[in-house]
Amino acid sequence: MSLQNAHLQPRISKKAPFSVEVPGVEAKPGETVPRRLPAAKDGLILKPVEDVATTYDVFRRSARVFGNAKAVASRRLIKTHEENKKVKKVIDGVEKEVDKKWTYFEMSGYSYKSFVEYEQMALQLGAGLKKLGLETGDKIHLYGATR
């Protein structure tokens, strides 16, 4: 079996303690002293690593560190299937059978992008936003409908 197709089992990679009491905080009645990750016992971690401060930095670092490893995946819609079924429903205290339309989606297999490809997509998106006139400090709203 190749390493690419290997199924990895979860395992503990760190050693205890997994959390420590926050120093200088007293327990309140009915509560325990707050706990944090040992690396954050003296204050919250504000950056994942020193050279990451922005989303742009995340893309650049991820491409540099993880390279051609799989980063994101997508699937295409092949076909939408619709079926009408009879379901029991209580209407005005009386159980009746009514028609209900069910929709099923047939999807393709996953298509992956590497961290390097994902970085390139992000850089192209940024270049496009800049060409539209956005500047540092401007804000955009992204909306993704889910169902």
C-alpha positions in Angstrom: 0.0 0.0 0.0 1.4 3.4 -0.9 1.7 6.1 1.7 -0.7 8.3 -0.3 -3.5 5.8 0.1 -2.7 4.8 3.7 -5.5 5.1 6.3 -4.0 6.7 9.3 -5.5 5.9 12.8 -5.8 8.7 15.3 -3.2 8.7 18.0 -2.0 11.0 20.7 1.1 12.9 19.5 1.5 15.2 22.5 2.3 14.4 26.1 0.4 15.5 29.2 -0.4 18.0 30.6 -2.9 18.9 27.9 -4.1 22.0 29.8 -2.9 24.0 32.8 -4.6 26.4 35.3 -4.3 30.0 34.3 -1.9 31.6 36.8 -3.2 34.4 39.1 -6.9 33.5 38.7 -8.9 32.4 41.8 -11.7 29.9 41.6 -15.2 31.4 42.0 -17.9 29.6 44.0 -19.4 26.9 41.7 -16.6 27.3 39.1 -13.2 26.0 38.5 -10.1 28.0 37.7 -9.9 28.6 33.9 -7.5 26.3 32.0 -5.5 26.9 28.9 -3.1 25.1 26.6 0.4 25.0 28.3 1.9 27.1 25.6 -0.7 29.8 26.3 -0.7 29.7 30.1 0.6 33.3 30.4 -1.6 34.8 27.7 -3.7 33.8 24.7 -1.9 32.9 21.5 -2.7 35.7 19.0 -0.8 34.2 16.0 -0.4 30.6 14.9 3.3 31.3 14.2 5.5 34.4 14.3 5.5 35.1 10.5 1.7 34.9 10.1 -0.4 38.0 10.8 -2.8 38.2 7.8 -4.8 35.8 5.6 -2.3 36.6 2.8 0.5 35.3 5.2 -1.5 32.1 5.8 -1.6 31.3 2.0 2.1 32.2 1.5 3.3 30.1 4.5 1.0 27.1 3.7 2.3 26.9 0.1 5.9 27.2 1.4 5.5 24.6 4.2 3.1 22.1 2.6 3.8 22.6 -1.1 2.0 20.0 -3.3 0.0 18.3 -0.5 -3.8 18.4 -0.9 -5.2 21.6 0.5 -8.9 21.8 -0.7 -11.3 19.7 -2.7 -14.4 20.3 -4.7 -17.0 18.1 -6.5 -19.1 18.9 -9.5 -22.9 18.4 -9.7 -23.5 15.6 -12.2 -27.3 15.4 -12.0 -30.2 16.4 -9.8 -32.7 13.6 -9.0 -36.3 14.4 -7.9 -38.7 11.9 -6.5 -42.3 12.3 -5.3 -43.3 10.2 -2.3 -46.3 9.9 -0.1 -45.7 10.8 3.5 -48.1 10.7 6.5 -48.9 14.2 7.9 -51.3 15.3 10.6 -53.6 18.0 9.2 -56.3 19.4 11.5 -55.9 16.4 13.8 -56.4 13.9 11.0 -53.6 11.8 9.6 -53.4 12.1 5.8 -51.0 11.0 3.1 -49.7 13.9 1.1 -47.2 14.1 -1.8 -43.7 15.4 -0.9 -41.0 16.2 -3.4 -37.5 14.9 -2.5 -34.4 16.2 -4.2 -31.1 14.2 -4.4 -27.8 15.4 -5.8 -25.5 13.1 -7.7 -21.9 14.4 -7.3 -18.6 13.6 -9.0 -15.6 12.4 -7.2 -13.3 14.9 -5.4 -11.0 17.1 -7.4 -8.1 18.4 -5.2 -5.9 21.5 -5.3 -2.5 21.6 -3.7 -1.4 24.3 -1.3 0.7 25.9 -4.2 -2.3 25.9 -6.6 -4.6 27.3 -3.8 -2.1 30.1 -3.1 -2.1 30.9 -6.9 -5.9 31.1 -6.9 -5.8 33.4 -3.8 -3.2 35.7 -5.5 -5.3 35.9 -8.7 -8.4 36.7 -6.6 -6.4 39.5 -4.8 -5.1 40.8 -8.1 -8.6 40.9 -9.5 -10.0 42.8 -6.4 -7.1 45.3 -6.8 -7.9 45.8 -10.5 -11.5 46.5 -9.5 -10.2 49.4 -7.3 -10.1 47.9 -3.8 -7.3 49.2 -1.6 -5.8 48.3 1.8 -8.5 48.8 4.5 -11.4 48.3 2.2 -13.9 45.7 3.2 -15.9 43.2 1.1 -18.7 40.8 2.1 -18.7 37.2 0.9 -21.9 35.2 1.0 -22.1 31.5 0.5 -25.6 29.9 0.4 -25.8 26.5 2.0 -28.7 24.1 2.1 
